Amino acid sequence: MALVKYILNKGSIAGPAWKIPFMGAFLGSWNPRLEEYLDKFYSGELSCVSIFHKFVVIVSSRDLARRVFNSPMFVKPCLVDVAVKLLRPTNWVFLDDKAHVDYRKGLNGLFTRQSLEAYLPGQEKVYEKYFAQFIEMSKNANPKTGVPYMPVFRELMCSVSCRTFVGSYMSDDVVKKIASDFWKITAALELVNFPIIIPYTRIWYGKKASDMVMKEFSKCAAKSKARIAAGGEITCIVDAWVKNMQDSKKYTDKIAKGVSVPPEEKPNPLLRDFSDYEISQTLFTFLFASQDATSSACTWLFQIMADRPEVLDRVRAENLAARNGDRNVRFSMDLLENLPYTRAVIKETLRYRPPVIMVPYVAKANFPITPTYTVPKGSILIPTIWPATHDPDAYPNPHSFDPERWISGTAEQQTKNWLVFGTGPHYCLGQTYAQLNLIGMIGKASLVLDWTHCKTETSEDIEVFCCLFPKDHCQLIFSERK
């Protein structure tokens, strides 16, 4: 019966002619390789596979991927089955239609230019702390093999995220614990996994880790509410959100009492009160969206720059000139927004090695994605990113790293191919924050650090662990730049 259903669902699109009973392609996807994903991506603009009880449609062409992203009447983000258990069923990412739009409007103010400026001092302090650690770690390292820095970069980006989201409300020890345990959450949320929670499996460990993270974020929300109510300054995302909530409460209380309030004093947006738990759920989704993706981008960025000293030299010169020769000038939005070559390096890194290569959605209804094929209701749809960012018509020589394409070339005009942060109603809220964060990080690193890449046979091989990483985990040696 399952085989017949699979054949009927498959129709004329590419994919296996039949499925293994129950598990389908599960075993073949347990330890995925990028080459296997690319074979599937390029097998047709639509292809399919069956995993356990799920029929999965892979959407490989740019235009059809964009259609999925922009069809909220037919689809909604689903991540994977177990995501609801880890992120919680009431999490805002699972809201749909107007409820999602309204919730999202309340978060937009957390990523305005003014808000992003307030977060910069905390981010820069994290970079200074970890750059010093990079130097110390490298002092006793074998100069021929270096240190595999990918796990360290993961901790760095987790620390930057946590300081951006909750400031100093979280201790360094808790940040380290979250960075360490987030591996378990990522493993539990891989596309292919057991669909139920069984003790001592990846999902079981991931659930325990997610419980811990949300508990810590709840504590931070409570601390922020007390501090902001006492007149504290905004230093992080939770502060900005809480301040808006408390201002909204003051406004609505005045209106309820019949007090005349000038229109310009009305908070925008006007928010309801959110519980500590609701805030923690949202902050957890921010961390989930950023942690692996920025860790991937950070890792590739340091490796790519070490392998291309002419690019690093140009980034270094631009950053020093923008600071008028004083490398100790602190981060500001004016500084980070006026580094065109550094920005081009970031965008090219995200194109060349997109951290996320596919985004799972679920069909809410039968979805006529093409004139000849309708995706059955309940199917998983996976719009892909890699084919769009490696399209030779949009990006000539797509497998070459070339930041200049974003300056003198036509890359900036290829907006339909720039799917790194998604598109449509669920595009990434933090895309400006993420790029500015990377610009600030590599710009500062270029001024205070020197580093070399200890290449191995697998340095250019790509490991798929939710996001993309160098298979040898990026073996580097850092030293202080005099």
QUILINRA-V951543 format. One record per residue. N is the residue number from 1. RES is the residue in one letter. SS is DSSP state (@ for helix, = for strand, . for the rest). Layout:
[[N & RES & SS] [N & RES & SS]]
//
This chain:
[[1 & M & .] [2 & A & @] [3 & L & @] [4 & V & @] [5 & K & @] [6 & Y & @] [7 & I & @] [8 & L & @] [9 & N & @] [10 & K & @] [11 & G & .] [12 & S & .] [13 & I & .] [14 & A & =] [15 & G & =] [16 & P & .] [17 & A & .] [18 & W & .] [19 & K & .] [20 & I & .] [21 & P & .] [22 & F & .] [23 & M & .] [24 & G & =] [25 & A & .] [26 & F & .] [27 & L & @] [28 & G & @] [29 & S & @] [30 & W & .] [31 & N & .] [32 & P & .] [33 & R & =] [34 & L & @] [35 & E & @] [36 & E & @] [37 & Y & @] [38 & L & @] [39 & D & @] [40 & K & @] [41 & F & @] [42 & Y & .] [43 & S & .] [44 & G & .] [45 & E & .] [46 & L & =] [47 & S & =] [48 & C & =] [49 & V & =] [50 & S & =] [51 & I & =] [52 & F & .] [53 & H & .] [54 & K & =] [55 & F & =] [56 & V & =] [57 & V & =] [58 & I & =] [59 & V & =] [60 & S & .] [61 & S & .] [62 & R & @] [63 & D & @] [64 & L & @] [65 & A & @] [66 & R & @] [67 & R & @] [68 & V & @] [69 & F & @] [70 & N & .] [71 & S & .] [72 & P & .] [73 & M & .] [74 & F & .] [75 & V & =] [76 & K & =] [77 & P & =] [78 & C & .] [79 & L & .] [80 & V & .] [81 & D & .] [82 & V & .] [83 & A & @] [84 & V & @] [85 & K & @] [86 & L & @] [87 & L & @] [88 & R & .] [89 & P & .] [90 & T & .] [91 & N & .] [92 & W & @] [93 & V & @] [94 & F & @] [95 & L & .] [96 & D & .] [97 & D & @] [98 & K & @] [99 & A & @] [100 & H & @] [101 & V & @] [102 & D & @] [103 & Y & @] [104 & R & @] [105 & K & @] [106 & G & @] [107 & L & @] [108 & N & @] [109 & G & @] [110 & L & @] [111 & F & @] [112 & T & .] [113 & R & @] [114 & Q & @] [115 & S & @] [116 & L & @] [117 & E & @] [118 & A & @] [119 & Y & @] [120 & L & @] [121 & P & @] [122 & G & @] [123 & Q & @] [124 & E & @] [125 & K & @] [126 & V & @] [127 & Y & @] [128 & E & @] [129 & K & @] [130 & Y & @] [131 & F & @] [132 & A & @] [133 & Q & @] [134 & F & @] [135 & I & @] [136 & E & @] [137 & M & @] [138 & S & @] [139 & K & @] [140 & N & .] [141 & A & .] [142 & N & .] [143 & P & .] [144 & K & .] [145 & T & .] [146 & G & .] [147 & V & =] [148 & P & =] [149 & Y & .] [150 & M & @] [151 & P & @] [152 & V & @] [153 & F & @] [154 & R & @] [155 & E & @] [156 & L & @] [157 & M & @] [158 & C & @] [159 & S & @] [160 & V & @] [161 & S & @] [162 & C & @] [163 & R & @] [164 & T & @] [165 & F & @] [166 & V & @] [167 & G & @] [168 & S & @] [169 & Y & @] [170 & M & .] [171 & S & .] [172 & D & @] [173 & D & @] [174 & V & @] [175 & V & @] [176 & K & @] [177 & K & @] [178 & I & @] [179 & A & @] [180 & S & @] [181 & D & @] [182 & F & @] [183 & W & @] [184 & K & @] [185 & I & @] [186 & T & @] [187 & A & @] [188 & A & @] [189 & L & .] [190 & E & .] [191 & L & .] [192 & V & .] [193 & N & .] [194 & F & .] [195 & P & .] [196 & I & .] [197 & I & .] [198 & I & .] [199 & P & .] [200 & Y & .] [201 & T & .] [202 & R & @] [203 & I & @] [204 & W & @] [205 & Y & @] [206 & G & @] [207 & K & @] [208 & K & @] [209 & A & @] [210 & S & @] [211 & D & @] [212 & M & @] [213 & V & @] [214 & M & @] [215 & K & @] [216 & E & @] [217 & F & @] [218 & S & @] [219 & K & @] [220 & C & @] [221 & A & @] [222 & A & @] [223 & K & @] [224 & S & @] [225 & K & @] [226 & A & @] [227 & R & @] [228 & I & @] [229 & A & @] [230 & A & .] [231 & G & .] [232 & G & .] [233 & E & .] [234 & I & .] [235 & T & .] [236 & C & .] [237 & I & @] [238 & V & @] [239 & D & @] [240 & A & @] [241 & W & @] [242 & V & @] [243 & K & @] [244 & N & @] [245 & M & @] [246 & Q & @] [247 & D & @] [248 & S & @] [249 & K & @] [250 & K & @] [251 & Y & @] [252 & T & @] [253 & D & @] [254 & K & @] [255 & I & @] [256 & A & @] [257 & K & .] [258 & G & .] [259 & V & .] [260 & S & .] [261 & V & .] [262 & P & .] [263 & P & @] [264 & E & @] [265 & E & @] [266 & K & .] [267 & P & .] [268 & N & .] [269 & P & .] [270 & L & .] [271 & L & .] [272 & R & .] [273 & D & .] [274 & F & .] [275 & S & .] [276 & D & @] [277 & Y & @] [278 & E & @] [279 & I & @] [280 & S & @] [281 & Q & @] [282 & T & @] [283 & L & @] [284 & F & @] [285 & T & @] [286 & F & @] [287 & L & @] [288 & F & @] [289 & A & @] [290 & S & @] [291 & Q & @] [292 & D & @] [293 & A & @] [294 & T & @] [295 & S & @] [296 & S & @] [297 & A & @] [298 & C & @] [299 & T & @] [300 & W & @] [301 & L & @] [302 & F & @] [303 & Q & @] [304 & I & @] [305 & M & @] [306 & A & @] [307 & D & @] [308 & R & .] [309 & P & @] [310 & E & @] [311 & V & @] [312 & L & @] [313 & D & @] [314 & R & @] [315 & V & @] [316 & R & @] [317 & A & @] [318 & E & @] [319 & N & @] [320 & L & @] [321 & A & @] [322 & A & @] [323 & R & .] [324 & N & .] [325 & G & .] [326 & D & .] [327 & R & .] [328 & N & .] [329 & V & .] [330 & R & .] [331 & F & .] [332 & S & .] [333 & M & @] [334 & D & @] [335 & L & @] [336 & L & @] [337 & E & .] [338 & N & .] [339 & L & .] [340 & P & @] [341 & Y & @] [342 & T & @] [343 & R & @] [344 & A & @] [345 & V & @] [346 & I & @] [347 & K & @] [348 & E & @] [349 & T & @] [350 & L & @] [351 & R & @] [352 & Y & @] [353 & R & .] [354 & P & .] [355 & P & .] [356 & V & .] [357 & I & .] [358 & M & =] [359 & V & =] [360 & P & =] [361 & Y & =] [362 & V & =] [363 & A & =] [364 & K & .] [365 & A & .] [366 & N & .] [367 & F & =] [368 & P & =] [369 & I & =] [370 & T & =] [371 & P & .] [372 & T & .] [373 & Y & =] [374 & T & =] [375 & V & =] [376 & P & .] [377 & K & .] [378 & G & .] [379 & S & .] [380 & I & =] [381 & L & =] [382 & I & =] [383 & P & =] [384 & T & =] [385 & I & .] [386 & W & @] [387 & P & @] [388 & A & @] [389 & T & @] [390 & H & .] [391 & D & .] [392 & P & .] [393 & D & .] [394 & A & .] [395 & Y & .] [396 & P & .] [397 & N & .] [398 & P & .] [399 & H & .] [400 & S & .] [401 & F & .] [402 & D & .] [403 & P & @] [404 & E & @] [405 & R & @] [406 & W & @] [407 & I & .] [408 & S & .] [409 & G & .] [410 & T & .] [411 & A & @] [412 & E & @] [413 & Q & @] [414 & Q & .] [415 & T & .] [416 & K & .] [417 & N & .] [418 & W & .] [419 & L & .] [420 & V & .] [421 & F & .] [422 & G & .] [423 & T & .] [424 & G & @] [425 & P & @] [426 & H & @] [427 & Y & .] [428 & C & .] [429 & L & .] [430 & G & .] [431 & Q & @] [432 & T & @] [433 & Y & @] [434 & A & @] [435 & Q & @] [436 & L & @] [437 & N & @] [438 & L & @] [439 & I & @] [440 & G & @] [441 & M & @] [442 & I & @] [443 & G & @] [444 & K & @] [445 & A & @] [446 & S & @] [447 & L & @] [448 & V & @] [449 & L & =] [450 & D & =] [451 & W & =] [452 & T & =] [453 & H & =] [454 & C & .] [455 & K & .] [456 & T & .] [457 & E & .] [458 & T & .] [459 & S & .] [460 & E & .] [461 & D & .] [462 & I & =] [463 & E & =] [464 & V & =] [465 & F & .] [466 & C & .] [467 & C & .] [468 & L & =] [469 & F & =] [470 & P & =] [471 & K & .] [472 & D & .] [473 & H & .] [474 & C & .] [475 & Q & =] [476 & L & =] [477 & I & =] [478 & F & =] [479 & S & =] [480 & E & =] [481 & R & .] [482 & K & .]]
//
